[in-house]
């Protein structure tokens, strides 16, 4: 059932300089903050308003120093609570980050805040790794609870980084004996055959993102020993054929670029006491147009199978530079 618009009335014209505004929620009146905090509350180009609107399914608009909320009664109540919480934070701390907005949204919706999740225990004691958004928290929890997990979402949502962190943590506590990091050898418009050097020289740059994540979680000498002893393997997908991996944590990155046959081959490498995480972005498929993505195919095929979970991450889970979210939004909206 829809309810009437709840208006957060910001009376700015008549108050003396430095005075607070009054915010009316239905029949209630509560204190709010000054104009600088209002700017922080809305976010750059109203990005916080859009996030709240999309997360709660309400209509939100800011006009003439008023924030209007319309939607289902429960959603309007939650959106109002979110804005009031963010008001208080903006009044105390000034700028509001996307992470803070995500945390408040998760809390108001009854989900644990990402910040309350314990840090993932990696070898590098100086590196604190934990999910920073509600979506990332769901991804990490799914990895902990299931043997095969798919993480789907745009660049910057932490799919690879968190997967590697969970693998390193499992190795540290001796829950597994090895880590295997895998990528399909398909590039955005390029072919390995045209790159200079031998096969290893061609492969190394392509697998570098996985090594970058590892290097943040253990020191150089330790990683070098693990790579030399094959405790950690970073390999192209083609090298997986014919293997069965027991007591291993296996990560397939950029999985949108697998074919259906390759995905089937990869998934059937799973051995005893092993775990698989498959990550990718279904909007960035580099396969020829006539080839179906193995990631898209597998997500549909595996739904409902015990031990399998799929987590979708969104722009709200991007933890790179804030500009990345705006860039992705600009491409989504078209020219």
N, C-alpha and C positions, 0 to 999 in steps of 0.2 A: 504494500500500500504506500503510495506516495504521500508525502507531507508537504506542507507549505515551505517555501524557501526560508531557511534560517539566515538572518542577516547579521553579520558582524559589523556593526556600525562604528566607524572611526571618526569621531568628531574632532576635526583638526583645526577648523578655522577660528574658533572662538576661545580656545584655551591659551593661557599665557605660555611663553616660551619655556620649554622643559617640562611642561605638565604632561600627565599621562592622558591617554585617550580612554574613552569608555567603549566597551564592546558588549553589545546586547545579543544574547543567545536566547531565542524565544522570549520568555518573559523575564529572564535573568540579566543582570548587569555585572560585568566583571572588569577588573583593571587590565589594560594592555600597555603597549610600549610606544616609543616615539617613532618618528618617520624613518630614521635610520634602521631601526629594528624591523619596521614593516617591509623595507626593501629586502632585508635578509630573509624575512618570512616568506616572501613571494619567490625568491630565488632569481638567479640570472635569467632574463627572458622568461620569467614565470615558470622555471623548470620545476620548482617545488610544488606549485599548484598542479602542474600536469601530472607529476608523480602521484600525488594524493588522489587526484581524479581517476587516474587509470587503476590504481591499486584498490580503491574502495568502490568504484563504479558509481560515482556521484558526478553531478555537473557542478563545476566550480568556476566562478568568474570574479574578477576584481575590477570594479568600476567606481570611480569617484570616491575613493577611499573606503569602499565597502567590499567585503568578500561575501558572495552569495553562494549558498550550497543548496542543491536540490537533489532529491533522490529518495530511495527507500528509507523508512524511518530509522532502521538500525544503522544503515550506512551513513546517514546524515549525522546521527549521534556520534559515530566513530570519527567522522571527518572533523566535526566540531571539537572533539577531544584532542585530535591530532593538532589542529591549529592552536588550541590553547596551550598544549604542551610546548609546541615550537615557539610560541610567543614568549613564554618564560625563559626558554633557552636563549632566544635572541636578545632578550633584555639583559641577561647576565653575561653572555659571551659574544654578542655581536654576530659575526658571520655564521650562517648555518651551512654545514656541508651536506652533500647527498647521503653520506653514511649516517649522519645524525637523523635525517628525515626517514631513512629506511629503518633505523632502529626504533624510532617512535611509532612508525606504522606497524612494525612487527609486534611491539608491545601492546598497542591499542587493539590489535586484532587477535590478541591472545597467544601469539607465538613468542617463544623465548627470543630475546634480542641476540643478534649475532655476537655481540660483545660478551654475552654471558657464557658462550661456549668455550671450554678450556682450550688453551693453545695446543697445537699439534706438536708433539715432542720430536724434534729433529736433532741431528748430531751437533749442529752449530748452536751452542747455547746462547749466543748473542742474537740469534735470529728468532723473533717471535712470529709464528705463523698461525693465523686463525682466520676463520671466515669473517668477512666484514659486512656482509649483507644477509638478509633472511634467505635469499635464494642460495647463496653459497653455503649457509648453514645446512639447508636441506640436502645439498649435494654431498657435503662431508658426512652427514648422518646416514645417507643412503649407502655410501661407500663402507661405512663401519658395519652396516647391518646386512648387506647383500653381497653375493659372490660375483655378480655381473651387474655393472652400473653404467648407464649411458648418461652423459652430461652434454646437453645441446644448448648452444647459445652463441651470441656474437663475440667478437674479439674483445678481450679485456675483462671478461667476467671471471677469470681465475680458474678456468677448467683445468688447464695443464698444470698450473702452479700448485693448486690444491691436491690434484691427483698425485703429483710427484711427492708432495709433503706427506701424504698419507702412506705412500709406499716407503719412504725413508723412515717414517715412524715405525712401520711394521718391521722393517729390517733391524732397526735399533733395538726393539724389544724382542727380537728373534722369533717373531710370529711367522716369518718367511725366511728362505735361504738366499733368494736372489730377486733382483728387480730387472724387468725387461721393458724397455721403452721403445716403442715402434711407431713409424710413420710410413704411409704409402708413398712411393716414389713418383708422385704426380705434382707438378708445380703449376703455378698460375701462368699459363701460356708459354712455358719453357720445357725443354727436354734435357734430361741428364746427359744424353749422348753428345750434346753440343758443348758441354762444359769441359774445360781443360783438366788434365791430370788423369790418374788411374781411378778405378772405381771408388776406393776409399776417399780419395781427394774430392770426388764428386759428391759423395754421400755426406761427408762431415759437415759442410755448411748447412745442408738441408736439415740435419738432425740437431743443429746448434741450439735451437730454442729449448730442447729437452735438457741438454747439457747445462745451459744457463740456469735453469731451475735447480738442477742438482748442485751446481757450484755455490748456490746461496745457502745450501742446507748441510754441507759438509766441507771440510777444508780440502785444499788442493791435493795434498799428499794422500789423504784417505781416499778421495775419489779416484786418484790415479791407481792406487792399489786395487780398489774394487773393479775398475775397468780392466786392468791387466789380468786379474784372476777370474773374470767373468761373473763376479758377484753382481755387478751392474753391467747390463748389455744395452747398447743404444743401436738399433738396427733397422734397416728397411723392412717393410712388411713381407717382401718376397723371401726373406731369410727365415721366415717362420714356418714355411711349408715342411711337413714331415716331422715336426717336433711335438712332444707332449711335455708341458711344463708343470712340474709338481713343486709345491711349496714355494710359489713365486707370486709376485705382484706384477701384473702385466698391464701396461698402459698403451692404448692405441690412440695417437693424437692425429688431428686432421682427418678424422674417419669419414668425413663427407666425400673424400676422394677415393674411397674404396669402391670396387664393384661388388655386386651381390655375391659372386663366387669368392672374392677375396675376403669379404666379411665372414662368410660361412667357414672358410678355411681358418681364419683367425680365431673365431669363437670356439671352434672345436679343438684348439690347442690347450684348452683349460684342463689342468691335471688336478690331482688330489691336493687339498689344503692350499689351493691357489685362489687368487682374486683377479678379476679383470675390470678395468675402467676404460670406457670408450668415449672419447670426446670429439666434438666437431660442431661446425656451423653449417646448417642446412641451406643457408642463403649464399654460401661461398663454394659451390661445387665446381671444380675445375675439370671434371670429366667431359669427354665429348658428349654432345647433346643426346645422342642415341643410347648412351649408357646410363642405367639407373644407379643412383647412389646406394651403396650397400648400407650406409647409415640410415637413410630414410626407409629403406626396405626392412631392415632389422627391427627398428623401433616398432613398426606395425606388426611384424611376425611374432615378436617375443612378448607382447603385452599379455599379462595374466600368467606367465610362467613363474612358478615359485623360484625364489632366489634371484630374480631379475628386477631391476628398478630403473626408471628413466626420470631424470630431473631436467626441466627446462629452465634455463637462465634467461634473463631479459636485459634490456638496457639499464634497468634499475640496479643490476648487479655489476655493472662495469666499475672497476676500481682503478682504471688508468686515469690519466689526466682528464678532468671534467669536460674538456673540449671534445673528447672522443664521443661522449653521449650526443653532443650537439651535431657532430659530424655525421654520425649514424642516422640521427633524426632527419637531417637535411637530405641524405640520400634516400631515406624511406619515403619522404614526402615528394620526391621527384623534382624535376627542373622547374 
